[in-house]
Amino acid sequence: MFEHNLDPGTINALDAIGVSSGCDCLEVGPGGGSIAEWLCTKIGPEGKVTAVDLNTRLIDVLEYANLEARKLNVVTEDLPQREYDLVHPRFLLAHLHERESVLAKLSQTLWPGGWILVEEPDFGTEEPDPSGEASMRRLFKAGMAAIHKHLDN
Ligand SMILES: C[S@@+](CC[C@H](N)C(=O)[O-])C[C@H]1O[C@@H](n2cnc3c(N)ncnc32)[C@H](O)[C@@H]1O
C-alpha cells in the first residue's frame, strides 16, 4: 500500500530528529494512520499524538490511549499555537492550493525548538525512465498531465 512504501523513509527521518518518549506530536492528514500508530508506540504513555484530518474514519478505529483524532480542515480552521514538539504533514500540502498559508499555520503549532517534517511529492521535475518502452513513457506523461490539471483546478 502507498503509505507502507513511504513509511521506512519517514521513520528514518523521525528517528534522526530524535522523536522519543513524551513527545507531543501533530500528525496532519494521517490518512490510514500508519505513522500516527508508529508515533503512538514511540512516544509512549507520557506523549500524545493528535491526528487531524477532514475524515477521521480510519483513525477513529485505532486503539491507542495516547491518540486523539480531530476532524478538522487545516485550510479553514484554526490549530493550537506553540503546543507541539513535532508536526508532520505527508502528501498533503501538494494537494492544497493554500499550501503556503497552511505551512505557516503548521509551523506556528510548534514550541520553540520543535520540528516540522514536511514530506511532499515533486510533481514538477519527474521524468519517465528514458530506457522504458515508449508506450509507458507516454502513459507516464499523460498521468503527470492529469495530476497537474487536477492541482491547477
Ligand atoms: C494523500 S493522503 C496522505 C495520507 C498520509 N499522510 C500518508 O502519507 O500516508 C492526504 C490526507 O490528507 C487529508 N486532507 C486533505 N485535505 C485536508 C484538509 N484541508 N484538512 C485536513 N486534512 C486534509 C485527506 O483526508 C487524507 O487523509
The ligand as an SDF file (V2000), in Angstrom:
LIG
                    3D

 27 29  0  0  0  0  0  0  0  0999 V2000
   -2.7700   11.6870    0.1190 C   0  0  0  0  0  0  0  0  0  0  0  0
   -3.4270   11.4310    1.7540 S   0  0  0  0  0  0  0  0  0  0  0  0
   -1.9070   11.2130    2.6650 C   0  0  0  0  0  0  0  0  0  0  0  0
   -2.1250   10.3850    3.8990 C   0  0  0  0  0  0  0  0  0  0  0  0
   -0.9000   10.2170    4.8220 C   0  0  0  0  0  0  0  0  0  0  0  0
   -0.3500   11.4950    5.2330 N   0  0  0  0  0  0  0  0  0  0  0  0
    0.1760    9.3970    4.1760 C   0  0  0  0  0  0  0  0  0  0  0  0
    1.1740    9.9440    3.7160 O   0  0  0  0  0  0  0  0  0  0  0  0
    0.0070    8.1750    4.1180 O   0  0  0  0  0  0  0  0  0  0  0  0
   -3.9280   13.0910    2.2450 C   0  0  0  0  0  0  0  0  0  0  0  0
   -4.6580   13.1230    3.5820 C   0  0  0  0  0  0  0  0  0  0  0  0
   -4.8860   14.4830    3.9320 O   0  0  0  0  0  0  0  0  0  0  0  0
   -6.2500   14.6790    4.2850 C   0  0  0  0  0  0  0  0  0  0  0  0
   -6.6220   16.0590    3.9440 N   0  0  0  0  0  0  0  0  0  0  0  0
   -6.7480   16.5900    2.6970 C   0  0  0  0  0  0  0  0  0  0  0  0
   -7.0960   17.8760    2.7670 N   0  0  0  0  0  0  0  0  0  0  0  0
   -7.1770   18.1820    4.1000 C   0  0  0  0  0  0  0  0  0  0  0  0
   -7.5200   19.3490    4.8230 C   0  0  0  0  0  0  0  0  0  0  0  0
   -7.8380   20.5050    4.1790 N   0  0  0  0  0  0  0  0  0  0  0  0
   -7.5220   19.3050    6.1750 N   0  0  0  0  0  0  0  0  0  0  0  0
   -7.2140   18.1490    6.8300 C   0  0  0  0  0  0  0  0  0  0  0  0
   -6.8850   17.0080    6.2030 N   0  0  0  0  0  0  0  0  0  0  0  0
   -6.8770   17.0140    4.8470 C   0  0  0  0  0  0  0  0  0  0  0  0
   -7.0050   13.6220    3.4870 C   0  0  0  0  0  0  0  0  0  0  0  0
   -8.2650   13.3350    4.0660 O   0  0  0  0  0  0  0  0  0  0  0  0
   -6.0330   12.4450    3.5470 C   0  0  0  0  0  0  0  0  0  0  0  0
   -6.2070   11.6830    4.7270 O   0  0  0  0  0  0  0  0  0  0  0  0
  1  2  1  0
  2  3  1  0
  2 10  1  0
  3  4  1  0
  4  5  1  0
  5  6  1  0
  5  7  1  0
  7  8  2  0
  7  9  1  0
 10 11  1  0
 11 12  1  0
 11 26  1  0
 12 13  1  0
 13 14  1  0
 13 24  1  0
 14 15  1  0
 14 23  1  0
 15 16  2  0
 16 17  1  0
 17 18  1  0
 17 23  2  0
 18 19  1  0
 18 20  2  0
 20 21  1  0
 21 22  2  0
 22 23  1  0
 24 25  1  0
 24 26  1  0
 26 27  1  0
M  CHG  2   2   1   9  -1
M  END
$$$$
